[in-house]
């Protein structure tokens, strides 16, 4: 509990998204599909949906910041740590590819996390890995993640800007921005982007990761191109969850390894020289049986923490008290409008607390952390037994 003025506010943490999903829809897919389509009845094809406000009944009880963070700190098998212990550049690169795949988490059809408010933060530690996220723009929604592990000597920096658009029979979210993973022991930086998230309504409703992903390490000269597949338009063909790709030398374009599999099952890599095939990723080991975060130090939780900002809304959703959930959600949104009006009346410009932000029309959003290392968090992840 945290006292906000005279009001007692609940820090509300929920279980991570896992292979078994996070939402049980008692109405079933047909009724959920009808409810979802009702949201788009006055929306034109190709429209940007970033300003669309969802009723609480369509939300899962967590913020998008928490979803981004969970992909880093909620794991059953430490794929990130493996990147730092491999002996050769090619082995480290394959470990980074496997870790990048591990950040793709299941998403349930018909529901979405809360759109984070401006200045919202999420601060969690897992062992010596400390993770901090901040929402540095609301319209458009831009989220930044900085994570450091001083013991393992690695660093993560993400700046992500999802752009969802409606296309009549589907919604496609392009995840703009870059992710950087630095293995400081080796002086290597891995730069990567994200596949698209595709939500299809017909003929088979579902959510899939689609499109292409690229991973590069300029220091070693290695590069990977990954293609994520899904069902065809009619839903009769295709391979949902599939991944295909190649690891090659950037300078010569010589292919070295072939990648095949499914992000929600297993992924293998084939050495094109020796013909040897081995599993580099097993989703059941990584994103099943995940532990829910715990509050270790309630007094250390910032007022901007996601689990505090949306605490009442999440409690209402889990209790299926939709009236309470909607009332709490409207209160959060109205408070943001009041703060905006106040800033405008003072001619003030909002600035992030933890990041230096820049924007360019060609390259998009970019951010740098104000501190070299993320401090330990008041919210922690218990290790899997």
C-alpha positions in Angstrom: 0.0 0.0 0.0 1.1 3.6 -0.7 -0.5 6.7 0.6 -1.2 9.2 -2.2 -2.4 12.3 -0.5 -5.2 11.0 1.7 -5.9 8.1 -0.6 -4.5 4.7 0.0 -3.4 3.2 -3.3 -2.8 -0.5 -4.0 0.4 -1.7 -5.7 -1.1 -4.4 -7.9 1.2 -7.0 -9.6 -0.2 -9.8 -11.8 1.3 -13.0 -13.3 3.4 -12.6 -16.4 2.2 -13.5 -19.9 3.2 -17.1 -20.6 2.6 -19.9 -23.1 -0.7 -20.8 -21.4 -2.0 -17.2 -21.9 -3.1 -14.7 -19.4 -6.8 -14.2 -20.0 -9.6 -16.7 -19.9 -12.4 -15.4 -21.9 -15.6 -17.0 -20.8 -17.5 -15.6 -23.7 -15.5 -17.5 -26.2 -13.9 -16.4 -29.5 -17.1 -15.7 -31.4 -18.6 -13.3 -28.8 -15.2 -11.7 -28.2 -14.9 -11.2 -32.0 -18.2 -9.4 -32.1 -17.2 -7.2 -29.2 -13.8 -6.3 -30.8 -15.4 -5.6 -34.2 -17.8 -3.2 -32.5 -14.8 -1.0 -31.6 -13.9 -0.5 -35.3 -17.4 0.1 -36.9 -16.6 3.8 -37.5 -12.9 3.4 -38.2 -11.5 3.6 -41.7 -9.1 1.1 -43.2 -5.5 2.3 -42.8 -6.3 4.4 -39.8 -3.7 4.9 -37.0 -5.1 3.5 -33.8 -2.6 5.0 -31.3 -5.2 7.4 -29.9 -7.9 4.8 -29.6 -9.1 4.4 -26.0 -10.2 0.9 -25.0 -12.9 0.2 -22.5 -11.5 -1.6 -19.4 -13.2 -4.9 -20.5 -10.7 -5.1 -23.3 -7.7 -4.7 -21.1 -5.5 -7.2 -19.4 -4.5 -6.1 -15.9 -1.1 -4.7 -16.7 0.5 -1.8 -18.6 2.4 -2.1 -21.9 5.5 -1.0 -19.9 5.1 -4.1 -17.7 4.8 -6.3 -20.8 8.0 -4.9 -22.3 9.8 -5.4 -19.0 8.5 -8.9 -18.5 10.1 -10.0 -21.7 13.5 -9.2 -20.1 13.1 -10.1 -16.5 10.5 -12.9 -16.4 12.2 -16.0 -17.7 12.4 -19.6 -16.8 15.8 -20.1 -18.5 18.3 -17.2 -18.4 18.8 -16.6 -22.2 20.3 -13.2 -21.6 23.0 -14.6 -19.3 24.0 -17.2 -21.9 24.9 -14.4 -24.3 27.7 -13.4 -22.0 29.3 -16.8 -21.4 29.8 -18.2 -24.9 33.5 -18.3 -26.0 33.4 -17.5 -29.7 31.8 -14.6 -31.6 29.5 -17.0 -33.6 28.3 -18.8 -30.4 27.6 -15.4 -28.7 25.7 -14.3 -31.8 23.5 -17.4 -31.9 22.8 -16.9 -28.1 21.7 -13.3 -28.9 19.4 -14.6 -31.7 17.9 -17.0 -29.2 17.5 -14.3 -26.6 15.9 -12.0 -29.1 13.3 -14.7 -29.9 12.7 -15.2 -26.2 11.4 -11.6 -25.9 8.4 -12.5 -28.1 5.5 -13.3 -25.7 2.0 -14.7 -26.3 -0.8 -12.2 -26.8 -4.4 -13.1 -26.3 -7.0 -12.3 -29.0 -9.3 -9.4 -28.2 -7.5 -7.9 -25.3 -4.6 -5.4 -24.8 -2.5 -3.9 -22.0 -3.0 -0.3 -20.8 -1.5 2.4 -22.9 1.1 3.9 -20.4 0.6 7.4 -19.3 3.2 10.1 -19.8 6.0 9.7 -17.3 4.9 6.3 -16.1 7.8 4.1 -15.0 8.4 0.4 -14.3 11.4 -0.6 -12.1 12.1 -4.2 -11.3 15.2 -6.3 -10.4 15.9 -10.0 -11.1 19.1 -11.0 -9.2 21.8 -8.5 -10.3 19.8 -7.5 -13.4 18.1 -4.1 -12.8 15.4 -3.0 -15.3 13.9 0.5 -15.7 11.3 1.6 -18.2 9.8 5.0 -18.7 7.0 6.3 -21.0 8.6 9.3 -22.7 5.7 10.2 -25.0 2.0 9.5 -24.9 1.0 10.6 -28.4 2.6 8.9 -30.1 3.3 6.2 -27.5 7.0 5.8 -27.0 8.5 3.5 -24.4 12.2 3.3 -23.3 13.9 0.4 -21.5 17.3 0.5 -19.8 18.7 -2.5 -18.1 22.1 -3.1 -16.6 23.8 -6.0 -14.8 27.1 -4.8 -13.2 28.0 -8.3 -12.2 27.6 -9.8 -15.7 28.8 -6.5 -17.3 26.0 -6.2 -19.8 23.5 -3.4 -20.8 20.2 -3.2 -22.7 18.7 -0.1 -24.2 15.4 -0.1 -26.1 13.4 2.8 -27.6 10.1 1.4 -29.0 7.2 3.1 -30.8 4.3 0.8 -31.8 2.1 2.1 -34.6 -1.1 0.0 -34.9 -3.3 0.4 -38.0 -6.7 -1.0 -38.9 -7.0 -2.8 -42.2 -10.6 -4.0 -42.3 -10.1 -7.6 -41.5 -7.0 -7.1 -39.3 -4.9 -4.8 -37.1 -1.2 -4.6 -37.8 1.2 -3.1 -35.2 4.6 -2.1 -36.5 7.1 -1.9 -33.7 9.4 1.0 -34.7 12.7 1.7 -33.0 15.8 -0.2 -32.1 17.1 -2.5 -29.4 20.7 -2.6 -28.4 22.4 -5.3 -26.3 25.9 -4.6 -25.1 28.2 -7.4 -24.0 30.8 -5.1 -22.4 33.3 -7.9 -21.6 33.7 -8.4 -25.3 33.1 -4.8 -26.5 30.2 -6.0 -28.7 27.0 -4.2 -29.4 24.1 -6.1 -31.0 21.5 -3.9 -32.8 18.1 -5.4 -33.6 14.5 -4.5 -34.5 11.2 -6.3 -33.9 8.7 -8.2 -36.1 5.1 -6.9 -36.5 2.2 -7.9 -34.3 -0.8 -9.0 -36.5 -4.3 -9.3 -35.1 -6.6 -11.1 -37.6 -10.4 -11.2 -37.4 -11.3 -13.4 -40.3 -11.6 -16.2 -41.2 -9.6 -17.5 -38.1 -9.3 -14.9 -35.3 -5.9 -14.8 -33.7 -2.7 -12.9 -32.9 0.6 -13.6 -34.6 4.1 -12.2 -34.9 4.8 -11.6 -38.6 7.3 -9.9 -40.8 11.1 -9.6 -40.6 13.7 -9.0 -37.9 17.3 -8.1 -38.4 20.2 -8.5 -35.9 23.7 -7.0 -36.5 27.0 -6.9 -34.6 29.4 -4.5 -36.3 32.3 -5.5 -34.1 32.2 -9.2 -35.3 30.8 -8.5 -38.7 27.9 -11.0 -38.2 24.3 -10.4 -39.2 21.0 -12.4 -39.1 17.8 -11.9 -41.0 14.8 -13.6 -39.6 11.3 -14.0 -41.1 8.3 -14.7 -38.9 5.3 -16.4 -40.6 1.7 -16.8 -39.9 -1.5 -18.0 -41.6 -2.5 -16.9 -45.1 -5.3 -14.4 -45.6 -7.9 -17.2 -45.9 -6.4 -19.1 -42.9 -6.1 -22.3 -44.9 -2.3 -22.3 -45.4 0.7 -21.0 -43.5 2.7 -22.0 -40.5 1.7 -20.0 -37.4 4.6 -19.1 -35.1 7.2 -20.1 -37.7 10.7 -18.6 -37.9 13.2 -19.0 -40.8 16.4 -17.2 -41.2 20.1 -17.1 -41.9 23.2 -15.9 -40.0 25.9 -14.6 -42.4 29.0 -12.5 -42.7 28.0 -8.9 -43.4 31.1 -8.2 -45.6 30.9 -11.2 -47.9 27.2 -12.1 -47.4 28.4 -15.7 -46.9 25.8 -17.8 -45.1 27.1 -19.6 -42.0 24.0 -20.9 -40.2 20.4 -21.6 -41.0 17.6 -21.0 -38.5 14.3 -22.9 -38.4 11.5 -23.5 -36.0 8.7 -21.8 -34.1 9.0 -19.1 -31.5 6.3 -20.7 -29.4 7.9 -24.2 -29.5 11.6 -24.8 -30.4 14.1 -23.1 -32.8 17.1 -24.9 -34.3 20.3 -23.7 -36.0 22.1 -25.7 -38.7 25.8 -25.2 -39.2 26.1 -24.9 -43.0 29.7 -26.1 -43.0 29.3 -29.3 -40.8 25.6 -29.9 -41.3 25.2 -30.2 -37.6 21.7 -29.2 -36.2 21.0 -28.3 -32.6 18.2 -26.6 -30.6 19.1 -23.0 -29.5 15.7 -22.1 -28.1 12.9 -24.0 -26.2 9.9 -21.8 -25.4 8.6 -24.1 -22.6 11.9 -23.6 -20.7 11.8 -19.9 -21.1 8.2 -18.6 -21.0 6.3 -21.2 -18.9 5.8 -21.3 -15.2 6.9 -17.7 -14.7 7.0 -16.1 -11.3 4.9 -13.0 -10.4 7.0 -10.0 -9.3 7.0 -9.2 -5.5 7.2 -5.8 -3.7 10.3 -6.0 -1.5 10.3 -2.3 -0.4 6.8 -0.7 -0.6 8.3 2.7 0.5 10.7 2.6 -2.4 8.0 2.3 -5.0 7.8 5.5 -7.1 4.3 7.2 -7.5 4.9 6.8 -11.3 5.2 2.9 -11.0 2.9 1.1 -13.4 1.7 -1.3 -10.7 0.6 1.7 -8.6 -0.8 3.9 -11.4 -3.1 1.1 -12.7 -3.6 -0.7 -9.3 -7.3 0.0 -8.9 -8.0 -0.7 -12.6 -6.2 -4.0 -12.4 -8.0 -5.0 -9.2 -11.4 -4.2 -10.8 -10.6 -6.2 -14.0 -9.5 -9.3 -12.0 -12.6 -9.1 -9.8 -14.7 -8.5 -13.0 -16.1 -5.4 -11.4 -16.2 -3.5 -14.7 -17.9 -0.5 -13.3 -15.1 0.0 -10.8 -12.4 -0.7 -13.4 -13.9 1.9 -15.8 -14.3 4.5 -13.1 -10.6 3.9 -12.0 -9.4 4.1 -15.6 -11.3 7.3 -16.3 -9.7 8.8 -13.1 -6.2 8.0 -14.4 -6.9 9.5 -17.8 -8.6 12.6 -16.4 -5.7 13.2 -14.1 -3.4 13.2 -17.1 -5.6 15.7 -18.9 -5.5 18.0 -15.9 -1.7 17.8 -15.7 -1.6 18.6 -19.5 -3.9 21.6 -19.0 -1.7 22.8 -16.1 1.5 22.5 -18.1 -0.1 24.4 -21.1 -1.3 27.2 -18.8 2.3 27.6 -17.5 3.8 27.2 -21.0 5.9 24.3 -19.7 7.3 21.4 -21.7 7.3 17.9 -20.0 10.7 16.2 -19.8 11.5 12.6 -18.9 13.1 12.0 -15.5 15.4 9.1 -16.5 16.3 9.6 -20.2 17.5 12.2 -22.7 15.2 12.1 -25.7 15.8 13.1 -29.3 13.6 12.9 -32.4 14.5 13.0 -36.1 12.0 12.6 -39.0 14.2 10.2 -40.8 15.6 8.1 -37.9 12.7 8.5 -35.5 13.0 8.5 -31.7 16.2 7.9 -29.8 17.0 8.0 -26.1 20.0 7.9 -23.8 19.9 7.0 -20.1 20.8 9.8 -17.6 22.6 7.2 -15.4 25.1 4.7 -16.5 23.6 2.0 -14.3 20.1 1.2 -13.2 19.8 1.0 -9.4 18.3 -2.0 -7.6 14.5 -1.9 -7.6 11.9 -2.1 -4.8 10.1 -4.8 -6.9 11.9 -8.0 -7.4 11.4 -11.3 -9.3 11.8 -14.5 -7.3 14.0 -17.1 -9.1 12.3 -20.3 -10.4 13.0 -23.2 -8.1 
